[in-house]
Amino acid sequence: MAKNMQPIAKRCKALGISPTVMGYSKKETKRNPGGQMRKKKSEYAVQLNEKQKVKFVYGILEKQFHMYYEKASRMPGKTGENLLSLVERRLDNVVYRLGFAMTRREARQLVNHAHFTVNGQKVNIPSYLVRVGDVIEVKESSRSSAAFKRLTAEDAPMVTVPQWLERDKNALKGTVAKLPAREDIDMPIEEHLIVELYSK
């Protein structure tokens, strides 16, 4: 299975995003601290950078990302907003958003190892798209592991769950209350640039 293994801090710096967007609060790079960057980017470079940013944050490779774009363009409404809604609905992202994993990479691994069920059925596909009403739950046999036990402990990390999701902390369970809207996506993304890039 193909996955993005690029170094986090270095790539975040190149794309101009904070590592905290990825779930990493203490990552930074000392590489080329006073490096000379080109002051003005071409229109294409700006559009490409925006696409690379979304792909990197969500851990998606080009072929799959293009499939999301094609699907988004066939949906009613704005293509850019549809695209962000689709990648936000990925199961690995939902697991991360619910606070069951510290980063999206960790969430992807946990999903791959079949630690979660959707509506009672085991799902081990990170790109699985959740729907309204879906119940995402930590599998019964996985709850005794240290990774999940800490989520219900008194000193469990605080998690800000987006409005489109509901989390039952004590039950290690979350529900998709509605589809994610544009305002639910808190990253600095100009999705119209991605649409312009693919429209060429």
N, CA, C and O of each residue as an XYZ file, in Angstrom:
800
protein
N       0.845     -1.199      0.000
C       0.000      0.000      0.000
C       0.878      1.246      0.000
O       1.774      1.380      0.833
N       0.624      2.140     -0.921
C       1.422      3.357     -1.013
C       1.056      4.321      0.093
O      -0.118      4.497      0.418
N       2.065      4.939      0.665
C       1.782      5.958      1.670
C       2.867      7.026      1.650
O       3.992      6.789      1.208
N       2.504      8.196      2.136
C       3.411      9.334      2.130
C       4.351      9.253      3.325
O       3.903      9.298      4.471
N       5.645      9.133      3.069
C       6.616      8.992      4.151
C       7.577     10.181      4.211
O       8.681     10.056      4.741
N       7.169     11.332      3.673
C       8.038     12.501      3.668
C       8.268     13.016      5.090
O       7.377     12.915      5.933
N       9.471     13.573      5.366
C       9.729     14.107      6.706
C       8.795     15.266      7.027
O       8.646     16.196      6.234
N       8.164     15.200      8.205
C       7.104     16.145      8.570
C       7.593     17.592      8.607
O       7.082     18.446      7.882
N       8.599     17.862      9.470
C       9.007     19.252      9.695
C       9.535     19.910      8.424
O       9.209     21.058      8.123
N      10.347     19.172      7.692
C      10.943     19.704      6.465
C       9.862     20.038      5.425
O       9.906     21.082      4.774
N       8.892     19.124      5.288
C       7.835     19.320      4.295
C       6.894     20.449      4.718
O       6.438     21.226      3.880
N       6.606     20.537      6.013
C       5.742     21.617      6.509
C       6.365     22.979      6.220
O       5.680     23.924      5.827
N       7.680     23.057      6.425
C       8.371     24.329      6.178
C       8.307     24.692      4.699
O       8.089     25.850      4.344
N       8.498     23.691      3.837
C       8.476     23.934      2.394
C       7.096     24.387      1.923
O       6.981     25.210      1.014
N       6.040     23.839      2.554
C       4.673     24.171      2.133
C       4.105     25.375      2.866
O       3.028     25.868      2.530
N       4.841     25.845      3.873
C       4.396     27.022      4.607
C       3.248     26.758      5.564
O       2.398     27.623      5.773
N       3.220     25.541      6.157
C       2.171     25.232      7.132
C       2.798     24.854      8.469
O       3.960     24.452      8.529
N       2.031     24.984      9.523
C       2.519     24.651     10.863
C       2.397     23.154     11.105
O       1.392     22.555     10.722
N       3.400     22.530     11.734
C       3.308     21.093     12.052
C       2.122     20.763     12.958
O       1.685     19.614     13.005
N       1.591     21.769     13.686
C       0.447     21.502     14.567
C      -0.790     21.105     13.759
O      -1.672     20.417     14.273
N      -0.857     21.537     12.501
C      -1.961     21.136     11.615
C      -1.952     19.627     11.421
O      -2.998     19.005     11.231
N      -0.750     19.045     11.473
C      -0.587     17.604     11.292
C      -0.743     16.842     12.600
O      -0.757     15.611     12.611
N      -0.860     17.583     13.709
C      -0.957     16.922     15.004
C       0.360     16.851     15.739
O       0.443     16.229     16.798
N       1.409     17.486     15.190
C       2.730     17.482     15.825
C       2.966     18.850     16.454
O       3.074     19.850     15.744
N       3.047     18.899     17.783
C       3.204     20.202     18.442
C       4.667     20.567     18.671
O       4.983     21.734     18.903
N       5.566     19.579     18.609
C       6.954     19.866     18.969
C       7.938     19.639     17.825
O       9.141     19.516     18.053
N       7.438     19.584     16.618
C       8.352     19.349     15.496
C       8.753     20.666     14.850
O       7.918     21.539     14.614
N      10.029     20.791     14.571
C      10.507     21.925     13.789
C      11.801     21.502     13.106
O      12.410     20.495     13.467
N      12.202     22.274     12.132
C      13.434     21.928     11.435
C      14.440     23.065     11.542
O      14.086     24.241     11.471
N      15.695     22.688     11.713
C      16.782     23.684     11.778
C      17.415     23.845     10.398
O      18.326     24.655     10.221
N      16.948     23.099      9.452
C      17.543     23.078      8.117
C      17.383     24.426      7.417
O      16.281     24.965      7.323
N      18.494     24.955      6.932
C      18.494     26.180      6.133
C      17.686     27.307      6.787
O      16.752     27.823      6.174
N      18.035     27.702      8.039
C      17.212     28.690      8.757
C      17.139     30.055      8.086
O      16.096     30.709      8.126
N      18.232     30.492      7.471
C      18.216     31.816      6.844
C      18.244     31.732      5.342
O      18.751     32.626      4.665
N      17.689     30.640      4.817
C      17.758     30.386      3.380
C      17.048     31.440      2.559
O      16.067     32.039      3.002
N      17.550     31.658      1.366
C      16.948     32.649      0.477
C      15.831     31.994     -0.336
O      16.080     31.104     -1.148
N      14.599     32.449     -0.105
C      13.469     31.925     -0.861
C      13.167     32.897     -2.004
O      13.379     34.104     -1.883
N      12.669     32.349     -3.112
C      12.241     33.233     -4.193
C      11.097     34.085     -3.689
O      10.137     33.574     -3.113
N      11.201     35.376     -3.904
C      10.203     36.289     -3.353
C       8.838     36.095     -4.026
O       7.807     36.094     -3.353
N       8.835     35.930     -5.347
C       7.557     35.843     -6.049
C       7.428     34.503     -6.744
O       8.306     34.091     -7.502
N       6.313     33.822     -6.472
C       6.066     32.539     -7.116
C       5.166     32.753     -8.330
O       4.369     33.689     -8.380
N       5.315     31.869     -9.294
C       4.436     31.944    -10.463
C       3.038     31.493    -10.057
O       2.851     30.879     -9.006
N       2.070     31.801    -10.892
C       0.678     31.416    -10.620
C       0.571     29.892    -10.474
O      -0.107     29.382     -9.583
N       1.258     29.185    -11.371
C       1.241     27.719    -11.331
C       1.835     27.203    -10.018
O       1.300     26.278     -9.408
N       2.943     27.808     -9.590
C       3.610     27.376     -8.355
C       2.715     27.569     -7.139
O       2.702     26.734     -6.235
N       1.972     28.661     -7.117
C       1.041     28.942     -6.000
C      -0.075     27.897     -5.982
O      -0.439     27.386     -4.923
N      -0.615     27.583     -7.166
C      -1.694     26.589     -7.255
C      -1.183     25.204     -6.866
O      -1.847     24.469     -6.135
N      -0.003     24.859     -7.361
C       0.583     23.544     -7.060
C       0.856     23.407     -5.569
O       0.612     22.353     -4.981
N       1.362     24.473     -4.963
C       1.675     24.451     -3.537
C       0.411     24.173     -2.704
O       0.454     23.457     -1.703
N      -0.700     24.754     -3.140
C      -1.966     24.563     -2.405
C      -2.417     23.107     -2.496
O      -2.893     22.528     -1.519
N      -2.258     22.524     -3.691
C      -2.632     21.116     -3.870
C      -1.732     20.215     -3.029
O      -2.208     19.300     -2.357
N      -0.414     20.486     -3.074
C       0.546     19.666     -2.323
C       0.279     19.754     -0.826
O       0.473     18.784     -0.093
N      -0.168     20.929     -0.379
C      -0.459     21.150      1.039
C      -1.575     20.202      1.511
O      -1.441     19.523      2.529
N      -2.675     20.175      0.748
C      -3.816     19.321      1.122
C      -3.428     17.845      1.053
O      -3.765     17.070      1.948
N      -2.722     17.461     -0.004
C      -2.285     16.066     -0.146
C      -1.414     15.640      1.026
O      -1.567     14.540      1.556
N      -0.501     16.515      1.426
C       0.431     16.176      2.499
C      -0.274     16.091      3.853
O      -0.043     15.157      4.622
N      -1.133     17.066      4.139
C      -1.834     17.091      5.438
C      -2.675     15.826      5.617
O      -2.685     15.230      6.694
N      -3.375     15.424      4.565
C      -4.258     14.256      4.673
C      -3.566     12.940      4.308
O      -4.167     11.872      4.422
N      -2.315     13.012      3.872
C      -1.563     11.790      3.556
C      -2.081     11.066      2.329
O      -2.171      9.839      2.315
N      -2.424     11.834      1.286
C      -2.994     11.241      0.070
C      -2.007     11.407     -1.081
O      -1.374     12.454     -1.217
N      -1.880     10.381     -1.903
C      -0.999     10.472     -3.065
C      -1.786     10.966     -4.285
O      -3.015     11.027     -4.257
N      -1.070     11.314     -5.344
C      -1.655     12.034     -6.482
C      -2.826     11.308     -7.155
O      -3.860     11.918     -7.427
N      -2.668     10.031     -7.419
C      -3.711      9.303     -8.158
C      -5.036      9.342     -7.397
O      -6.089      9.612     -7.976
N      -4.969      9.070     -6.097
C      -6.184      9.060     -5.287
C      -6.768     10.468     -5.135
O      -7.985     10.658     -5.141
N      -5.873     11.447     -4.998
C      -6.334     12.826     -4.848
C      -7.071     13.283     -6.106
O      -8.082     13.979     -6.021
N      -6.560     12.889     -7.268
C      -7.213     13.255     -8.531
C      -8.583     12.594     -8.638
O      -9.516     13.177     -9.190
N      -8.702     11.375     -8.110
C      -9.998     10.690     -8.100
C     -10.995     11.466     -7.233
O     -12.165     11.600     -7.591
N     -10.519     11.974     -6.089
C     -11.382     12.795     -5.232
C     -11.845     14.049     -5.978
O     -13.002     14.458     -5.882
N     -10.909     14.646     -6.725
C     -11.260     15.859     -7.480
C     -12.334     15.550     -8.523
O     -13.305     16.294     -8.663
N     -12.153     14.448     -9.254
C     -13.132     14.067    -10.279
C     -14.502     13.847     -9.644
O     -15.523     14.266    -10.190
N     -14.514     13.191     -8.496
C     -15.777     12.938     -7.798
C     -16.401     14.250     -7.325
O     -17.610     14.448     -7.446
N     -15.568     15.147     -6.785
C     -16.051     16.440     -6.287
C     -16.646     17.274     -7.411
O     -17.630     17.984     -7.203
N     -16.052     17.193     -8.608
C     -16.529     18.002     -9.741
C     -17.893     17.527    -10.234
O     -18.629     18.290    -10.860
N     -18.233     16.262     -9.952
C     -19.532     15.733    -10.378
C     -20.631     15.985     -9.339
O     -21.814     15.792     -9.622
N     -20.238     16.415     -8.145
C     -21.205     16.666     -7.074
C     -21.797     18.067     -7.210
O     -21.137     18.962     -7.738
N     -23.039     18.274     -6.741
C     -23.611     19.630     -6.776
C     -22.877     20.555     -5.810
O     -22.365     20.103     -4.786
N     -22.824     21.836     -6.126
C     -22.142     22.786     -5.254
C     -20.758     23.133     -5.779
O     -20.421     22.824     -6.922
N     -19.962     23.776     -4.936
C     -18.621     24.208     -5.330
C     -17.645     23.037     -5.288
O     -17.567     22.317     -4.293
N     -16.904     22.854     -6.376
C     -15.984     21.725     -6.480
C     -14.939     21.744     -5.374
O     -14.649     20.707     -4.777
N     -14.368     22.921     -5.094
C     -13.321     23.016     -4.072
C     -13.810     22.612     -2.697
O     -13.124     21.888     -1.975
N     -14.995     23.077     -2.332
C     -15.562     22.733     -1.023
C     -15.933     21.253     -0.967
O     -15.760     20.605      0.065
N     -16.440     20.724     -2.071
C     -16.751     19.291     -2.135
C     -15.497     18.452     -1.944
O     -15.512     17.430     -1.258
N     -14.412     18.902     -2.562
C     -13.133     18.183     -2.466
C     -12.660     18.111     -1.016
O     -12.269     17.045     -0.540
N     -12.694     19.243     -0.319
C     -12.258     19.269      1.082
C     -13.176     18.418      1.948
O     -12.717     17.754      2.878
N     -14.474     18.435      1.647
C     -15.424     17.618      2.408
C     -15.119     16.130      2.234
O     -15.204     15.360      3.191
N     -14.766     15.727      1.013
C     -14.455     14.321      0.744
C     -13.221     13.857      1.518
O     -13.246     12.802      2.153
N     -12.146     14.640      1.467
C     -10.922     14.201      2.166
C     -11.117     14.259      3.683
O     -10.504     13.487      4.420
N     -11.966     15.170      4.144
C     -12.244     15.276      5.584
C     -13.045     14.063      6.075
O     -12.957     13.696      7.246
N     -13.811     13.455      5.198
C     -14.655     12.309      5.567
C     -13.914     10.979      5.553
O     -14.505      9.948      5.875
N     -12.644     10.975      5.191
C     -11.860      9.737      5.222
C     -11.826      9.186      6.650
O     -11.752      9.947      7.614
N     -11.880      7.867      6.774
C     -11.934      7.250      8.094
C     -10.699      7.575      8.933
O     -10.819      7.814     10.135
N      -9.503      7.587      8.310
C      -8.309      7.897      9.106
C      -8.366      9.321      9.656
O      -7.921      9.574     10.776
N      -8.916     10.256      8.867
C      -9.051     11.627      9.350
C     -10.094     11.726     10.464
O      -9.905     12.464     11.430
N     -11.194     10.982     10.328
C     -12.245     10.996     11.346
C     -11.714     10.451     12.675
O     -12.013     10.990     13.740
N     -10.926      9.378     12.599
C     -10.309      8.808     13.809
C      -9.417      9.850     14.482
O      -9.419      9.984     15.706
N      -8.653     10.590     13.667
C      -7.791     11.650     14.200
C      -8.632     12.784     14.794
O      -8.342     13.268     15.888
N      -9.664     13.199     14.076
C     -10.522     14.302     14.540
C     -11.251     13.965     15.842
O     -11.503     14.845     16.666
N     -11.587     12.685     16.019
C     -12.271     12.258     17.244
C     -11.310     12.139     18.430
O     -11.732     11.938     19.569
N     -10.003     12.268     18.139
C      -9.018     12.214     19.217
C      -8.575     10.815     19.577
O      -7.962     10.614     20.626
N      -8.876      9.828     18.720
C      -8.458      8.457     18.988
C      -7.014      8.212     18.567
O      -6.456      7.151     18.847
N      -6.408      9.183     17.897
C      -5.001      9.106     17.487
C      -4.412     10.508     17.576
O      -5.123     11.500     17.417
N      -3.102     10.583     17.834
C      -2.445     11.885     17.997
C      -2.191     12.575     16.665
O      -2.179     13.803     16.586
N      -1.989     11.786     15.625
C      -1.718     12.341     14.290
C      -2.505     11.534     13.250
O      -3.004     10.447     13.538
N      -2.603     12.085     12.047
C      -3.294     11.347     10.981
C      -2.496     10.114     10.574
O      -3.079      9.099     10.193
N      -1.176     10.190     10.651
C      -0.361      9.015     10.310
C      -0.621      7.879     11.297
O      -0.735      6.718     10.905
N      -0.713      8.222     12.568
C      -1.018      7.205     13.580
C      -2.419      6.647     13.349
O      -2.640      5.441     13.468
N      -3.373      7.534     13.016
C      -4.749      7.110     12.757
C      -4.797      6.133     11.584
O      -5.505      5.126     11.625
N      -4.038      6.445     10.549
C      -3.999      5.565      9.371
C      -3.512      4.174      9.754
O      -4.068      3.167      9.315
N      -2.468      4.129     10.578
C      -1.910      2.843     11.008
C      -2.913      2.052     11.860
O      -3.061      0.841     11.700
N      -3.594      2.759     12.764
C      -4.580      2.099     13.623
C      -5.739      1.530     12.805
O      -6.231      0.438     13.086
N      -6.170      2.284     11.787
C      -7.236      1.796     10.913
C      -6.748      0.586     10.124
O      -7.467     -0.404      9.993
N      -5.528      0.666      9.599
C      -4.947     -0.460      8.847
C      -4.905     -1.729      9.678
O      -5.089     -2.829      9.157
N      -4.662     -1.572     10.975
C      -4.554     -2.726     11.879
C      -5.912     -3.152     12.436
O      -5.990     -3.949     13.371
N      -6.974     -2.612     11.850
C      -8.359     -3.029     12.148
C      -8.749     -2.834     13.613
O      -9.335     -3.725     14.227
N      -8.421     -1.662     14.171
C      -8.806     -1.369     15.553
C     -10.181     -0.705     15.649
O     -10.671     -0.459     16.751
N     -10.806     -0.414     14.502
C     -12.068      0.329     14.524
C     -13.185     -0.394     13.772
O     -12.948     -1.165     12.843
N     -14.409     -0.112     14.212
C     -15.582     -0.607     13.488
C     -16.419      0.597     13.056
O     -16.425      1.635     13.717
N     -17.113      0.439     11.955
C     -18.077      1.450     11.495
C     -19.430      0.754     11.452
O     -19.630     -0.200     10.701
N     -20.355      1.247     12.268
C     -21.686      0.626     12.398
C     -21.578     -0.859     12.753
O     -22.352     -1.690     12.277
N     -20.593     -1.165     13.605
C     -20.446     -2.543     14.082
C     -19.646     -3.451     13.167
O     -19.361     -4.593     13.529
N     -19.275     -2.963     11.976
C     -18.517     -3.774     11.023
C     -17.049     -3.346     11.014
O     -16.745     -2.154     10.978
N     -16.149     -4.316     11.048
C     -14.719     -4.000     11.023
C     -14.353     -3.348      9.686
O     -14.705     -3.852      8.619
N     -13.647     -2.228      9.761
C     -13.187     -1.542      8.548
C     -11.700     -1.238      8.703
O     -11.296     -0.597      9.673
N     -10.892     -1.689      7.761
C      -9.444     -1.442      7.841
C      -8.932     -0.693      6.614
O      -7.782     -0.857      6.205
N      -9.806      0.132      6.034
C      -9.438      0.921      4.850
C      -9.402      2.397      5.246
O     -10.458      2.989      5.474
N      -8.215      3.010      5.333
C      -8.112      4.417      5.757
C      -8.919      5.382      4.900
O      -9.385      6.407      5.398
N      -9.092      5.067      3.603
C      -9.786      5.991      2.692
C     -11.307      5.790      2.698
O     -12.017      6.448      1.937
N     -11.806      4.898      3.538
C     -13.247      4.666      3.637
C     -13.947      5.983      3.958
O     -13.562      6.672      4.902
N     -14.978      6.340      3.178
C     -15.681      7.614      3.387
C     -16.891      7.404      4.303
O     -17.797      6.632      3.990
N     -16.886      8.101      5.431
C     -18.003      7.975      6.368
C     -19.210      8.764      5.860
O     -19.076      9.700      5.071
N     -20.390      8.362      6.334
C     -21.633      9.040      5.956
C     -22.327      9.539      7.215
O     -21.963      9.160      8.329
N     -23.328     10.391      7.030
C     -24.097     10.900      8.168
C     -24.760      9.723      8.890
O     -25.380      8.865      8.262
N     -24.620      9.699     10.203
C     -25.221      8.631     11.005
C     -24.279      7.487     11.305
O     -24.576      6.659     12.166
N     -23.137      7.415     10.610
C     -22.171      6.337     10.875
C     -21.631      6.442     12.300
O     -21.361      7.533     12.801
N     -21.483      5.289     12.934
C     -20.930      5.228     14.288
C     -19.550      4.579     14.206
O     -19.421      3.418     13.817
N     -18.524      5.340     14.576
C     -17.139      4.857     14.548
C     -16.754      4.508     15.980
O     -16.878      5.336     16.882
N     -16.291      3.289     16.182
C     -16.041      2.815     17.537
C     -14.743      2.028     17.595
O     -14.380      1.338     16.642
N     -14.042      2.137     18.728
C     -12.853      1.312     18.942
C     -13.329     -0.123     19.177
O     -14.228     -0.367     19.983
N     -12.720     -1.055     18.471
C     -13.125     -2.455     18.566
C     -12.982     -2.963     20.002
O     -12.034     -2.604     20.701
N     -13.909     -3.784     20.429
C     -13.945     -4.291     21.807
C     -12.612     -4.890     22.232
O     -12.124     -4.618     23.330
N     -12.022     -5.709     21.359
C     -10.781     -6.404     21.709
C      -9.566     -5.475     21.746
O      -8.506     -5.864     22.236
N      -9.715     -4.239     21.225
C      -8.585     -3.301     21.194
C      -8.586     -2.350     22.387
O      -7.597     -1.658     22.628
N      -9.693     -2.310     23.135
C      -9.830     -1.299     24.188
C      -8.876     -1.481     25.352
O      -8.589     -0.529     26.077
N      -8.379     -2.702     25.536
C      -7.475     -2.957     26.666
C      -6.045     -2.497     26.378
O      -5.211     -2.466     27.282
N      -5.759     -2.139     25.120
C      -4.394     -1.709     24.787
C      -4.110     -0.335     25.398
O      -5.015      0.477     25.589
N      -2.842     -0.098     25.697
C      -2.432      1.147     26.364
C      -2.826      2.378     25.560
O      -3.193      3.405     26.132
N      -2.752      2.279     24.238
C      -3.058      3.427     23.370
C      -4.480      3.931     23.578
O      -4.725      5.136     23.524
N      -5.419      3.019     23.814
C      -6.817      3.419     23.983
C      -7.204      3.611     25.448
O      -8.104      4.390     25.761
N      -6.520      2.898     26.343
C      -6.816      3.055     27.775
C      -6.569      4.481     28.233
O      -7.310      5.019     29.055
N      -5.516      5.091     27.690
C      -5.178      6.453     28.119
C      -6.241      7.468     27.702
O      -6.326      8.549     28.285
N      -7.053      7.128     26.695
C      -8.080      8.055     26.208
C      -9.260      8.175     27.170
O     -10.012      9.149     27.124
N      -9.415      7.180     28.038
C     -10.523      7.234     29.003
C     -10.027      7.498     30.419
O     -10.822      7.562     31.357
N      -8.713      7.653     30.575
C      -8.161      7.929     31.906
C      -8.493      9.358     32.325
O      -8.903     10.180     31.507
N      -8.307      9.639     33.616
C      -8.626     10.984     34.128
C      -7.744     12.057     33.512
O      -8.168     13.200     33.338
N      -6.505     11.678     33.183
C      -5.575     12.642     32.584
C      -5.561     12.526     31.052
O      -4.560     12.844     30.408
N      -6.659     12.077     30.489
C      -6.749     11.925     29.032
C      -6.558     13.273     28.350
O      -7.007     14.298     28.862
N      -5.889     13.279     27.190
C      -5.663     14.551     26.488
C      -6.978     15.193     26.060
O      -7.926     14.513     25.669
N      -7.008     16.528     26.146
C      -8.199     17.268     25.720
C      -8.271     17.289     24.192
O      -7.259     17.493     23.520
N      -9.444     17.083     23.661
C      -9.625     17.053     22.213
C     -10.773     17.981     21.829
O     -11.849     17.938     22.424
N     -10.522     18.824     20.818
C     -11.587     19.674     20.293
C     -12.188     18.975     19.083
O     -11.589     18.946     18.008
N     -13.351     18.424     19.262
C     -14.012     17.675     18.191
C     -14.795     18.653     17.312
O     -15.546     19.477     17.834
N     -14.634     18.577     15.981
C     -15.369     19.502     15.100
C     -16.879     19.302     15.215
O     -17.341     18.246     15.648
N     -17.645     20.322     14.824
C     -19.097     20.318     14.999
C     -19.805     19.202     14.239
O     -20.897     18.784     14.626
N     -19.198     18.720     13.170
C     -19.883     17.692     12.370
C     -19.746     16.300     12.970
O     -20.348     15.344     12.481
N     -18.949     16.190     14.035
C     -18.773     14.901     14.726
C     -19.225     15.024     16.175
O     -19.164     16.102     16.766
N     -19.678     13.911     16.738
C     -20.010     13.847     18.160
C     -19.220     12.700     18.767
O     -19.154     11.611     18.198
N     -18.617     12.953     19.933
C     -17.798     11.909     20.552
C     -18.304     11.552     21.941
O     -18.571     12.421     22.771
N     -18.429     10.252     22.169
C     -18.757      9.740     23.496
C     -17.448      9.239     24.087
O     -17.010      8.123     23.807
N     -16.835     10.074     24.903
C     -15.489      9.789     25.406
C     -15.411      8.473     26.172
O     -14.500      7.674     25.957
N     -16.372      8.254     27.069
C     -16.315      7.070     27.916
C     -16.521      5.772     27.144
O     -16.034      4.715     27.544
N     -17.240      5.865     26.046
C     -17.532      4.663     25.259
C     -16.541      4.462     24.112
O     -16.647      3.484     23.371
N     -15.569      5.386     23.954
C     -14.616      5.336     22.832
C     -15.377      5.184     21.504
O     -15.116      4.293     20.696
N     -16.310      6.088     21.333
C     -17.193      6.004     20.180
C     -17.500      7.403     19.672
O     -17.580      8.355     20.448
N     -17.669      7.516     18.366
C     -18.030      8.798     17.768
C     -19.088      8.607     16.700
O     -19.203      7.531     16.114
N     -19.859      9.652     16.450
C     -20.929      9.583     15.453
C     -20.789     10.742     14.474
O     -20.444     11.858     14.863
N     -21.059     10.468     13.206
C     -21.052     11.519     12.187
C     -22.424     12.198     12.236
O     -23.415     11.634     11.771
N     -22.478     13.404     12.798
C     -23.751     14.118     12.972
C     -24.221     14.745     11.664
O     -25.420     14.800     11.392
N     -23.272     15.218     10.854
C     -23.601     15.842      9.567
C     -22.351     15.817      8.701
O     -21.268     15.478      9.180
N     -22.490     16.168      7.452
C     -21.318     16.231      6.573
C     -20.503     17.477      6.918
O     -21.074     18.503      7.286
N     -19.178     17.400      6.804
C     -18.354     18.569      7.140
C     -18.597     19.726      6.182
O     -18.604     19.548      4.964
N     -18.795     20.910      6.745
C     -18.963     22.123      5.944
C     -17.603     22.808      5.811
O     -16.651     22.439      6.498
N     -17.512     23.794      4.939
C     -16.231     24.478      4.713
C     -15.685     25.091      5.997
O     -14.479     25.044      6.239
N     -16.560     25.668      6.825
C     -16.091     26.330      8.054
C     -15.605     25.340      9.112
O     -14.984     25.742     10.095
N     -15.887     24.036      8.916
C     -15.408     23.029      9.866
C     -13.946     22.667      9.625
O     -13.314     22.029     10.466
N     -13.419     23.070      8.491
C     -12.031     22.734      8.140
C     -11.160     23.927      8.503
O     -11.207     24.977      7.862
N     -10.369     23.734      9.544
C      -9.678     24.862     10.174
C      -8.293     25.159      9.608
O      -7.537     25.930     10.199
N      -7.957     24.560      8.476
C      -6.634     24.807      7.905
C      -6.678     25.956      6.896
O      -7.698     26.173      6.242
N      -5.566     26.692      6.773
C      -5.522     27.788      5.794
C      -5.354     27.252      4.374
O      -4.239     27.164      3.859
N      -6.466     26.898      3.756
C      -6.437     26.326      2.402
C      -7.268     27.199      1.467
O      -8.391     27.583      1.792
N      -6.705     27.504      0.311
C      -7.449     28.221     -0.726
C      -7.792     27.213     -1.816
O      -7.073     27.062     -2.804
N      -8.917     26.528     -1.603
C      -9.259     25.397     -2.469
C      -9.540     25.801     -3.913
O      -9.437     24.975     -4.819
N      -9.898     27.083     -4.134
C     -10.173     27.520     -5.515
C      -8.911     27.426     -6.379
O      -9.003     27.268     -7.596
N      -7.742     27.524     -5.755
C      -6.483     27.401     -6.510
C      -6.275     25.980     -7.017
O      -5.720     25.771     -8.095
N      -6.729     24.997     -6.223
C      -6.612     23.593     -6.644
C      -7.530     23.350     -7.833
O      -7.158     22.666     -8.786
N      -8.733     23.916     -7.770
C      -9.698     23.765     -8.867
C      -9.136     24.404    -10.134
O      -9.253     23.846    -11.225
N      -8.527     25.576     -9.981
C      -7.927     26.260    -11.144
C      -6.807     25.413    -11.756
O      -6.662     25.345    -12.976
N      -6.018     24.767    -10.887
C      -4.901     23.944    -11.362
C      -5.401     22.759    -12.188
O      -4.882     22.484    -13.270
N      -6.401     22.071    -11.677
C      -6.930     20.906    -12.377
C      -7.771     21.285    -13.601
O      -7.974     20.469    -14.500
N      -8.250     22.512    -13.624
C      -9.121     22.951    -14.736
C      -8.337     23.289    -15.993
O      -8.918     23.463    -17.064
N      -7.005     23.382    -15.865
C      -6.198     23.806    -17.009
C      -6.173     22.753    -18.103
O      -5.537     22.953    -19.138
